[in-house]
Amino acid sequence: MKPKFKHDCMSCEYLATISVTGIDIPPRKNCTYDLYFCPAPKSGYPTIVARFGNEDSEYLSGTEFATFNPIIAFGFIAAKRLNKDLGHYKNLINK
């Protein structure tokens, strides 16, 4: 599978593309997301990126949101199952 949207971070590793329909998850009710694992963002902590468009601002990110945002949680679980280094977030959600 290939990403649907452009993403220019050379550190990010593409995980999957998912489509969500029928539930209202910001920013849109029905949306497609490209999920990435970023081991070295500017914050210094590994994170999950969920891109939903080609514009620079069209993304969600933040591993700390995995406990209440189902899109970030899905990316987190995918990264964890692929044994990505999630740093101090590694036990945020158990498999």
PDB file as gemmi writes it, atoms N, CA and C in Angstrom:
CRYST1    1.000    1.000    1.000  90.00  90.00  90.00 P 1                      
ATOM      1  N   MET A   1       0.842  -1.172   0.000  1.00  0.00           N  
ATOM      2  CA  MET A   1       0.000   0.000   0.000  1.00  0.00           C  
ATOM      3  C   MET A   1       0.894   1.245   0.000  1.00  0.00           C  
ATOM      4  N   LYS A   2       0.446   2.285  -0.658  1.00  0.00           N  
ATOM      5  CA  LYS A   2       1.189   3.537  -0.720  1.00  0.00           C  
ATOM      6  C   LYS A   2       0.373   4.650  -0.074  1.00  0.00           C  
ATOM      7  N   PRO A   3       1.065   5.671   0.455  1.00  0.00           N  
ATOM      8  CA  PRO A   3       0.339   6.801   1.053  1.00  0.00           C  
ATOM      9  C   PRO A   3      -0.522   7.518   0.014  1.00  0.00           C  
ATOM     10  N   LYS A   4      -1.634   8.067   0.472  1.00  0.00           N  
ATOM     11  CA  LYS A   4      -2.545   8.826  -0.390  1.00  0.00           C  
ATOM     12  C   LYS A   4      -2.129  10.294  -0.476  1.00  0.00           C  
ATOM     13  N   PHE A   5      -1.557  10.820   0.610  1.00  0.00           N  
ATOM     14  CA  PHE A   5      -1.225  12.234   0.700  1.00  0.00           C  
ATOM     15  C   PHE A   5       0.280  12.452   0.756  1.00  0.00           C  
ATOM     16  N   LYS A   6       0.718  13.629   0.278  1.00  0.00           N  
ATOM     17  CA  LYS A   6       2.154  13.946   0.330  1.00  0.00           C  
ATOM     18  C   LYS A   6       2.563  14.210   1.781  1.00  0.00           C  
ATOM     19  N   HIS A   7       3.769  13.799   2.079  1.00  0.00           N  
ATOM     20  CA  HIS A   7       4.321  13.991   3.426  1.00  0.00           C  
ATOM     21  C   HIS A   7       5.816  14.128   3.265  1.00  0.00           C  
ATOM     22  N   ASP A   8       6.379  15.247   3.696  1.00  0.00           N  
ATOM     23  CA  ASP A   8       7.769  15.538   3.368  1.00  0.00           C  
ATOM     24  C   ASP A   8       8.782  15.345   4.496  1.00  0.00           C  
ATOM     25  N   CYS A   9       8.401  14.717   5.581  1.00  0.00           N  
ATOM     26  CA  CYS A   9       9.352  14.449   6.660  1.00  0.00           C  
ATOM     27  C   CYS A   9      10.163  13.209   6.309  1.00  0.00           C  
ATOM     28  N   MET A  10      11.444  13.375   6.174  1.00  0.00           N  
ATOM     29  CA  MET A  10      12.314  12.264   5.784  1.00  0.00           C  
ATOM     30  C   MET A  10      12.523  11.263   6.925  1.00  0.00           C  
ATOM     31  N   SER A  11      12.210  11.651   8.150  1.00  0.00           N  
ATOM     32  CA  SER A  11      12.365  10.747   9.297  1.00  0.00           C  
ATOM     33  C   SER A  11      11.181   9.804   9.465  1.00  0.00           C  
ATOM     34  N   CYS A  12      10.013  10.203   8.964  1.00  0.00           N  
ATOM     35  CA  CYS A  12       8.801   9.416   9.165  1.00  0.00           C  
ATOM     36  C   CYS A  12       8.819   8.104   8.388  1.00  0.00           C  
ATOM     37  N   GLU A  13       8.255   7.087   9.024  1.00  0.00           N  
ATOM     38  CA  GLU A  13       8.101   5.776   8.398  1.00  0.00           C  
ATOM     39  C   GLU A  13       6.612   5.516   8.192  1.00  0.00           C  
ATOM     40  N   TYR A  14       6.223   5.305   6.950  1.00  0.00           N  
ATOM     41  CA  TYR A  14       4.825   5.050   6.613  1.00  0.00           C  
ATOM     42  C   TYR A  14       4.379   3.731   7.245  1.00  0.00           C  
ATOM     43  N   LEU A  15       3.195   3.734   7.875  1.00  0.00           N  
ATOM     44  CA  LEU A  15       2.641   2.540   8.504  1.00  0.00           C  
ATOM     45  C   LEU A  15       1.482   1.960   7.708  1.00  0.00           C  
ATOM     46  N   ALA A  16       0.493   2.793   7.386  1.00  0.00           N  
ATOM     47  CA  ALA A  16      -0.724   2.300   6.736  1.00  0.00           C  
ATOM     48  C   ALA A  16      -1.597   3.472   6.324  1.00  0.00           C  
ATOM     49  N   THR A  17      -2.566   3.185   5.473  1.00  0.00           N  
ATOM     50  CA  THR A  17      -3.622   4.138   5.148  1.00  0.00           C  
ATOM     51  C   THR A  17      -4.932   3.516   5.602  1.00  0.00           C  
ATOM     52  N   ILE A  18      -5.712   4.286   6.355  1.00  0.00           N  
ATOM     53  CA  ILE A  18      -6.993   3.784   6.842  1.00  0.00           C  
ATOM     54  C   ILE A  18      -8.097   4.768   6.493  1.00  0.00           C  
ATOM     55  N   SER A  19      -9.295   4.259   6.288  1.00  0.00           N  
ATOM     56  CA  SER A  19     -10.473   5.098   6.053  1.00  0.00           C  
ATOM     57  C   SER A  19     -11.443   4.905   7.200  1.00  0.00           C  
ATOM     58  N   VAL A  20     -11.954   5.998   7.685  1.00  0.00           N  
ATOM     59  CA  VAL A  20     -12.900   5.979   8.797  1.00  0.00           C  
ATOM     60  C   VAL A  20     -14.216   6.570   8.295  1.00  0.00           C  
ATOM     61  N   THR A  21     -15.289   5.802   8.429  1.00  0.00           N  
ATOM     62  CA  THR A  21     -16.598   6.287   8.001  1.00  0.00           C  
ATOM     63  C   THR A  21     -17.624   6.036   9.096  1.00  0.00           C  
ATOM     64  N   GLY A  22     -18.614   6.897   9.145  1.00  0.00           N  
ATOM     65  CA  GLY A  22     -19.732   6.683  10.045  1.00  0.00           C  
ATOM     66  C   GLY A  22     -19.542   7.122  11.479  1.00  0.00           C  
ATOM     67  N   ILE A  23     -18.339   7.537  11.849  1.00  0.00           N  
ATOM     68  CA  ILE A  23     -18.138   8.068  13.199  1.00  0.00           C  
ATOM     69  C   ILE A  23     -17.491   9.438  13.080  1.00  0.00           C  
ATOM     70  N   ASP A  24     -17.804  10.301  13.992  1.00  0.00           N  
ATOM     71  CA  ASP A  24     -17.337  11.682  13.922  1.00  0.00           C  
ATOM     72  C   ASP A  24     -16.024  11.834  14.677  1.00  0.00           C  
ATOM     73  N   ILE A  25     -14.934  11.737  13.925  1.00  0.00           N  
ATOM     74  CA  ILE A  25     -13.605  11.943  14.485  1.00  0.00           C  
ATOM     75  C   ILE A  25     -13.044  13.195  13.829  1.00  0.00           C  
ATOM     76  N   PRO A  26     -12.687  14.196  14.611  1.00  0.00           N  
ATOM     77  CA  PRO A  26     -12.143  15.404  13.996  1.00  0.00           C  
ATOM     78  C   PRO A  26     -10.924  15.049  13.138  1.00  0.00           C  
ATOM     79  N   PRO A  27     -10.747  15.685  12.013  1.00  0.00           N  
ATOM     80  CA  PRO A  27     -11.376  16.932  11.588  1.00  0.00           C  
ATOM     81  C   PRO A  27     -12.633  16.742  10.741  1.00  0.00           C  
ATOM     82  N   ARG A  28     -12.922  15.519  10.324  1.00  0.00           N  
ATOM     83  CA  ARG A  28     -14.074  15.267   9.452  1.00  0.00           C  
ATOM     84  C   ARG A  28     -14.794  14.000   9.889  1.00  0.00           C  
ATOM     85  N   LYS A  29     -16.051  13.884   9.491  1.00  0.00           N  
ATOM     86  CA  LYS A  29     -16.804  12.683   9.847  1.00  0.00           C  
ATOM     87  C   LYS A  29     -16.321  11.465   9.070  1.00  0.00           C  
ATOM     88  N   ASN A  30     -16.130  11.595   7.779  1.00  0.00           N  
ATOM     89  CA  ASN A  30     -15.622  10.502   6.946  1.00  0.00           C  
ATOM     90  C   ASN A  30     -14.272  10.939   6.389  1.00  0.00           C  
ATOM     91  N   CYS A  31     -13.229  10.200   6.707  1.00  0.00           N  
ATOM     92  CA  CYS A  31     -11.897  10.680   6.374  1.00  0.00           C  
ATOM     93  C   CYS A  31     -10.941   9.509   6.133  1.00  0.00           C  
ATOM     94  N   THR A  32      -9.957   9.746   5.275  1.00  0.00           N  
ATOM     95  CA  THR A  32      -8.872   8.799   5.046  1.00  0.00           C  
ATOM     96  C   THR A  32      -7.610   9.382   5.667  1.00  0.00           C  
ATOM     97  N   TYR A  33      -6.841   8.535   6.330  1.00  0.00           N  
ATOM     98  CA  TYR A  33      -5.622   8.965   7.007  1.00  0.00           C  
ATOM     99  C   TYR A  33      -4.439   8.110   6.563  1.00  0.00           C  
ATOM    100  N   ASP A  34      -3.311   8.750   6.284  1.00  0.00           N  
ATOM    101  CA  ASP A  34      -2.038   8.051   6.139  1.00  0.00           C  
ATOM    102  C   ASP A  34      -1.367   8.114   7.499  1.00  0.00           C  
ATOM    103  N   LEU A  35      -0.991   6.969   8.033  1.00  0.00           N  
ATOM    104  CA  LEU A  35      -0.368   6.909   9.358  1.00  0.00           C  
ATOM    105  C   LEU A  35       1.133   6.727   9.227  1.00  0.00           C  
ATOM    106  N   TYR A  36       1.873   7.479  10.031  1.00  0.00           N  
ATOM    107  CA  TYR A  36       3.334   7.429  10.039  1.00  0.00           C  
ATOM    108  C   TYR A  36       3.836   7.310  11.470  1.00  0.00           C  
ATOM    109  N   PHE A  37       5.007   6.711  11.603  1.00  0.00           N  
ATOM    110  CA  PHE A  37       5.748   6.722  12.855  1.00  0.00           C  
ATOM    111  C   PHE A  37       6.932   7.641  12.640  1.00  0.00           C  
ATOM    112  N   CYS A  38       7.101   8.625  13.508  1.00  0.00           N  
ATOM    113  CA  CYS A  38       8.249   9.529  13.422  1.00  0.00           C  
ATOM    114  C   CYS A  38       9.129   9.319  14.648  1.00  0.00           C  
ATOM    115  N   PRO A  39      10.317   8.741  14.448  1.00  0.00           N  
ATOM    116  CA  PRO A  39      11.191   8.454  15.586  1.00  0.00           C  
ATOM    117  C   PRO A  39      11.895   9.689  16.138  1.00  0.00           C  
ATOM    118  N   ALA A  40      11.969  10.767  15.369  1.00  0.00           N  
ATOM    119  CA  ALA A  40      12.756  11.925  15.805  1.00  0.00           C  
ATOM    120  C   ALA A  40      12.141  13.257  15.397  1.00  0.00           C  
ATOM    121  N   PRO A  41      10.942  13.571  15.885  1.00  0.00           N  
ATOM    122  CA  PRO A  41      10.366  14.880  15.562  1.00  0.00           C  
ATOM    123  C   PRO A  41      11.084  15.995  16.315  1.00  0.00           C  
ATOM    124  N   LYS A  42      10.742  17.233  16.031  1.00  0.00           N  
ATOM    125  CA  LYS A  42      11.372  18.385  16.675  1.00  0.00           C  
ATOM    126  C   LYS A  42      11.210  18.357  18.187  1.00  0.00           C  
ATOM    127  N   SER A  43      10.136  17.732  18.679  1.00  0.00           N  
ATOM    128  CA  SER A  43       9.899  17.671  20.127  1.00  0.00           C  
ATOM    129  C   SER A  43      10.903  16.777  20.841  1.00  0.00           C  
ATOM    130  N   GLY A  44      11.535  15.885  20.093  1.00  0.00           N  
ATOM    131  CA  GLY A  44      12.495  14.962  20.688  1.00  0.00           C  
ATOM    132  C   GLY A  44      11.890  13.647  21.132  1.00  0.00           C  
ATOM    133  N   TYR A  45      10.555  13.529  21.088  1.00  0.00           N  
ATOM    134  CA  TYR A  45       9.880  12.304  21.478  1.00  0.00           C  
ATOM    135  C   TYR A  45       9.277  11.637  20.247  1.00  0.00           C  
ATOM    136  N   PRO A  46       9.347  10.317  20.159  1.00  0.00           N  
ATOM    137  CA  PRO A  46       8.717   9.635  19.025  1.00  0.00           C  
ATOM    138  C   PRO A  46       7.227   9.941  18.990  1.00  0.00           C  
ATOM    139  N   THR A  47       6.661   9.980  17.786  1.00  0.00           N  
ATOM    140  CA  THR A  47       5.248  10.310  17.683  1.00  0.00           C  
ATOM    141  C   THR A  47       4.583   9.598  16.514  1.00  0.00           C  
ATOM    142  N   ILE A  48       3.274   9.635  16.519  1.00  0.00           N  
ATOM    143  CA  ILE A  48       2.454   9.116  15.427  1.00  0.00           C  
ATOM    144  C   ILE A  48       1.894  10.323  14.681  1.00  0.00           C  
ATOM    145  N   VAL A  49       1.936  10.278  13.352  1.00  0.00           N  
ATOM    146  CA  VAL A  49       1.375  11.332  12.512  1.00  0.00           C  
ATOM    147  C   VAL A  49       0.253  10.709  11.692  1.00  0.00           C  
ATOM    148  N   ALA A  50      -0.894  11.365  11.666  1.00  0.00           N  
ATOM    149  CA  ALA A  50      -2.044  10.923  10.858  1.00  0.00           C  
ATOM    150  C   ALA A  50      -2.367  12.048   9.876  1.00  0.00           C  
ATOM    151  N   ARG A  51      -1.937  11.880   8.632  1.00  0.00           N  
ATOM    152  CA  ARG A  51      -2.136  12.911   7.604  1.00  0.00           C  
ATOM    153  C   ARG A  51      -3.452  12.664   6.891  1.00  0.00           C  
ATOM    154  N   PHE A  52      -4.293  13.721   6.763  1.00  0.00           N  
ATOM    155  CA  PHE A  52      -5.595  13.591   6.110  1.00  0.00           C  
ATOM    156  C   PHE A  52      -5.747  14.519   4.914  1.00  0.00           C  
ATOM    157  N   GLY A  53      -4.657  15.087   4.433  1.00  0.00           N  
ATOM    158  CA  GLY A  53      -4.675  15.954   3.254  1.00  0.00           C  
ATOM    159  C   GLY A  53      -3.266  16.352   2.877  1.00  0.00           C  
ATOM    160  N   ASN A  54      -3.143  17.077   1.784  1.00  0.00           N  
ATOM    161  CA  ASN A  54      -1.832  17.485   1.277  1.00  0.00           C  
ATOM    162  C   ASN A  54      -1.332  18.808   1.837  1.00  0.00           C  
ATOM    163  N   GLU A  55      -2.212  19.593   2.438  1.00  0.00           N  
ATOM    164  CA  GLU A  55      -1.795  20.874   3.011  1.00  0.00           C  
ATOM    165  C   GLU A  55      -0.935  20.635   4.249  1.00  0.00           C  
ATOM    166  N   ASP A  56       0.009  21.539   4.489  1.00  0.00           N  
ATOM    167  CA  ASP A  56       0.904  21.383   5.640  1.00  0.00           C  
ATOM    168  C   ASP A  56       0.167  21.207   6.961  1.00  0.00           C  
ATOM    169  N   SER A  57      -0.976  21.854   7.098  1.00  0.00           N  
ATOM    170  CA  SER A  57      -1.727  21.813   8.365  1.00  0.00           C  
ATOM    171  C   SER A  57      -2.684  20.628   8.476  1.00  0.00           C  
ATOM    172  N   GLU A  58      -2.795  19.792   7.460  1.00  0.00           N  
ATOM    173  CA  GLU A  58      -3.786  18.712   7.463  1.00  0.00           C  
ATOM    174  C   GLU A  58      -3.205  17.416   8.048  1.00  0.00           C  
ATOM    175  N   TYR A  59      -3.014  17.439   9.338  1.00  0.00           N  
ATOM    176  CA  TYR A  59      -2.518  16.254  10.034  1.00  0.00           C  
ATOM    177  C   TYR A  59      -2.869  16.325  11.514  1.00  0.00           C  
ATOM    178  N   LEU A  60      -2.854  15.169  12.141  1.00  0.00           N  
ATOM    179  CA  LEU A  60      -2.945  15.041  13.588  1.00  0.00           C  
ATOM    180  C   LEU A  60      -1.640  14.406  14.029  1.00  0.00           C  
ATOM    181  N   SER A  61      -1.172  14.708  15.210  1.00  0.00           N  
ATOM    182  CA  SER A  61       0.002  14.014  15.733  1.00  0.00           C  
ATOM    183  C   SER A  61       0.011  14.104  17.245  1.00  0.00           C  
ATOM    184  N   GLY A  62       0.813  13.265  17.839  1.00  0.00           N  
ATOM    185  CA  GLY A  62       0.950  13.288  19.287  1.00  0.00           C  
ATOM    186  C   GLY A  62       0.654  11.950  19.909  1.00  0.00           C  
ATOM    187  N   THR A  63       1.683  11.208  20.205  1.00  0.00           N  
ATOM    188  CA  THR A  63       1.519   9.896  20.807  1.00  0.00           C  
ATOM    189  C   THR A  63       0.736   9.974  22.111  1.00  0.00           C  
ATOM    190  N   GLU A  64       0.877  11.080  22.827  1.00  0.00           N  
ATOM    191  CA  GLU A  64       0.171  11.219  24.103  1.00  0.00           C  
ATOM    192  C   GLU A  64      -1.349  11.233  23.935  1.00  0.00           C  
ATOM    193  N   PHE A  65      -1.843  11.444  22.706  1.00  0.00           N  
ATOM    194  CA  PHE A  65      -3.284  11.449  22.457  1.00  0.00           C  
ATOM    195  C   PHE A  65      -3.837  10.058  22.165  1.00  0.00           C  
ATOM    196  N   ALA A  66      -2.996   9.049  22.171  1.00  0.00           N  
ATOM    197  CA  ALA A  66      -3.419   7.690  21.807  1.00  0.00           C  
ATOM    198  C   ALA A  66      -4.481   7.125  22.739  1.00  0.00           C  
ATOM    199  N   THR A  67      -4.576   7.639  23.948  1.00  0.00           N  
ATOM    200  CA  THR A  67      -5.565   7.092  24.887  1.00  0.00           C  
ATOM    201  C   THR A  67      -6.979   7.581  24.612  1.00  0.00           C  
ATOM    202  N   PHE A  68      -7.148   8.654  23.817  1.00  0.00           N  
ATOM    203  CA  PHE A  68      -8.510   9.129  23.544  1.00  0.00           C  
ATOM    204  C   PHE A  68      -8.787   9.477  22.082  1.00  0.00           C  
ATOM    205  N   ASN A  69      -7.823   9.386  21.200  1.00  0.00           N  
ATOM    206  CA  ASN A  69      -8.062   9.617  19.775  1.00  0.00           C  
ATOM    207  C   ASN A  69      -7.877   8.296  19.046  1.00  0.00           C  
ATOM    208  N   PRO A  70      -8.939   7.711  18.500  1.00  0.00           N  
ATOM    209  CA  PRO A  70      -8.825   6.377  17.897  1.00  0.00           C  
ATOM    210  C   PRO A  70      -7.889   6.306  16.687  1.00  0.00           C  
ATOM    211  N   ILE A  71      -7.716   7.396  15.963  1.00  0.00           N  
ATOM    212  CA  ILE A  71      -6.806   7.387  14.811  1.00  0.00           C  
ATOM    213  C   ILE A  71      -5.365   7.288  15.297  1.00  0.00           C  
ATOM    214  N   ILE A  72      -5.005   8.123  16.254  1.00  0.00           N  
ATOM    215  CA  ILE A  72      -3.654   8.069  16.819  1.00  0.00           C  
ATOM    216  C   ILE A  72      -3.432   6.723  17.505  1.00  0.00           C  
ATOM    217  N   ALA A  73      -4.453   6.210  18.190  1.00  0.00           N  
ATOM    218  CA  ALA A  73      -4.336   4.907  18.857  1.00  0.00           C  
ATOM    219  C   ALA A  73      -4.047   3.801  17.851  1.00  0.00           C  
ATOM    220  N   PHE A  74      -4.736   3.819  16.722  1.00  0.00           N  
ATOM    221  CA  PHE A  74      -4.502   2.813  15.689  1.00  0.00           C  
ATOM    222  C   PHE A  74      -3.059   2.883  15.200  1.00  0.00           C  
ATOM    223  N   GLY A  75      -2.568   4.096  14.929  1.00  0.00           N  
ATOM    224  CA  GLY A  75      -1.179   4.263  14.505  1.00  0.00           C  
ATOM    225  C   GLY A  75      -0.195   3.813  15.567  1.00  0.00           C  
ATOM    226  N   PHE A  76      -0.502   4.121  16.822  1.00  0.00           N  
ATOM    227  CA  PHE A  76       0.345   3.714  17.941  1.00  0.00           C  
ATOM    228  C   PHE A  76       0.452   2.190  18.012  1.00  0.00           C  
ATOM    229  N   ILE A  77      -0.690   1.526  17.915  1.00  0.00           N  
ATOM    230  CA  ILE A  77      -0.706   0.058  17.982  1.00  0.00           C  
ATOM    231  C   ILE A  77       0.053  -0.539  16.798  1.00  0.00           C  
ATOM    232  N   ALA A  78      -0.130   0.032  15.604  1.00  0.00           N  
ATOM    233  CA  ALA A  78       0.611  -0.449  14.420  1.00  0.00           C  
ATOM    234  C   ALA A  78       2.109  -0.284  14.628  1.00  0.00           C  
ATOM    235  N   ALA A  79       2.543   0.864  15.135  1.00  0.00           N  
ATOM    236  CA  ALA A  79       3.964   1.104  15.385  1.00  0.00           C  
ATOM    237  C   ALA A  79       4.504   0.140  16.439  1.00  0.00           C  
ATOM    238  N   LYS A  80       3.721  -0.080  17.480  1.00  0.00           N  
ATOM    239  CA  LYS A  80       4.145  -0.980  18.554  1.00  0.00           C  
ATOM    240  C   LYS A  80       4.298  -2.409  18.035  1.00  0.00           C  
ATOM    241  N   ARG A  81       3.365  -2.846  17.202  1.00  0.00           N  
ATOM    242  CA  ARG A  81       3.440  -4.208  16.654  1.00  0.00           C  
ATOM    243  C   ARG A  81       4.600  -4.377  15.683  1.00  0.00           C  
ATOM    244  N   LEU A  82       5.047  -3.267  15.097  1.00  0.00           N  
ATOM    245  CA  LEU A  82       6.215  -3.308  14.215  1.00  0.00           C  
ATOM    246  C   LEU A  82       7.506  -3.054  14.992  1.00  0.00           C  
ATOM    247  N   ASN A  83       7.405  -3.058  16.315  1.00  0.00           N  
ATOM    248  CA  ASN A  83       8.544  -2.893  17.219  1.00  0.00           C  
ATOM    249  C   ASN A  83       9.287  -1.577  17.041  1.00  0.00           C  
ATOM    250  N   LYS A  84       8.547  -0.499  16.771  1.00  0.00           N  
ATOM    251  CA  LYS A  84       9.151   0.827  16.693  1.00  0.00           C  
ATOM    252  C   LYS A  84       9.455   1.306  18.101  1.00  0.00           C  
ATOM    253  N   ASP A  85      10.518   2.086  18.253  1.00  0.00           N  
ATOM    254  CA  ASP A  85      10.914   2.578  19.564  1.00  0.00           C  
ATOM    255  C   ASP A  85      10.033   3.770  19.951  1.00  0.00           C  
ATOM    256  N   LEU A  86       9.085   3.537  20.828  1.00  0.00           N  
ATOM    257  CA  LEU A  86       8.145   4.570  21.248  1.00  0.00           C  
ATOM    258  C   LEU A  86       8.608   5.311  22.495  1.00  0.00           C  
ATOM    259  N   GLY A  87       9.833   5.062  22.900  1.00  0.00           N  
ATOM    260  CA  GLY A  87      10.396   5.774  24.044  1.00  0.00           C  
ATOM    261  C   GLY A  87       9.553   5.610  25.290  1.00  0.00           C  
ATOM    262  N   HIS A  88       9.381   6.708  26.025  1.00  0.00           N  
ATOM    263  CA  HIS A  88       8.640   6.632  27.294  1.00  0.00           C  
ATOM    264  C   HIS A  88       7.145   6.418  27.099  1.00  0.00           C  
ATOM    265  N   TYR A  89       6.660   6.405  25.855  1.00  0.00           N  
ATOM    266  CA  TYR A  89       5.247   6.124  25.588  1.00  0.00           C  
ATOM    267  C   TYR A  89       4.979   4.632  25.373  1.00  0.00           C  
ATOM    268  N   LYS A  90       6.008   3.801  25.434  1.00  0.00           N  
ATOM    269  CA  LYS A  90       5.866   2.393  25.042  1.00  0.00           C  
ATOM    270  C   LYS A  90       4.781   1.646  25.789  1.00  0.00           C  
ATOM    271  N   ASN A  91       4.448   2.015  27.004  1.00  0.00           N  
ATOM    272  CA  ASN A  91       3.420   1.317  27.772  1.00  0.00           C  
ATOM    273  C   ASN A  91       2.093   2.053  27.841  1.00  0.00           C  
ATOM    274  N   LEU A  92       1.937   3.078  27.001  1.00  0.00           N  
ATOM    275  CA  LEU A  92       0.716   3.893  27.009  1.00  0.00           C  
ATOM    276  C   LEU A  92      -0.511   3.050  26.689  1.00  0.00           C  
ATOM    277  N   ILE A  93      -0.403   2.187  25.688  1.00  0.00           N  
ATOM    278  CA  ILE A  93      -1.476   1.268  25.333  1.00  0.00           C  
ATOM    279  C   ILE A  93      -0.849  -0.119  25.225  1.00  0.00           C  
ATOM    280  N   ASN A  94      -1.411  -1.091  25.901  1.00  0.00           N  
ATOM    281  CA  ASN A  94      -0.891  -2.461  25.816  1.00  0.00           C  
ATOM    282  C   ASN A  94      -1.555  -3.172  24.652  1.00  0.00           C  
ATOM    283  N   LYS A  95      -0.807  -4.067  24.019  1.00  0.00           N  
ATOM    284  CA  LYS A  95      -1.341  -4.838  22.882  1.00  0.00           C  
ATOM    285  C   LYS A  95      -2.508  -5.685  23.325  1.00  0.00           C  
TER     286      LYS A  95                                                      
END                                                                             
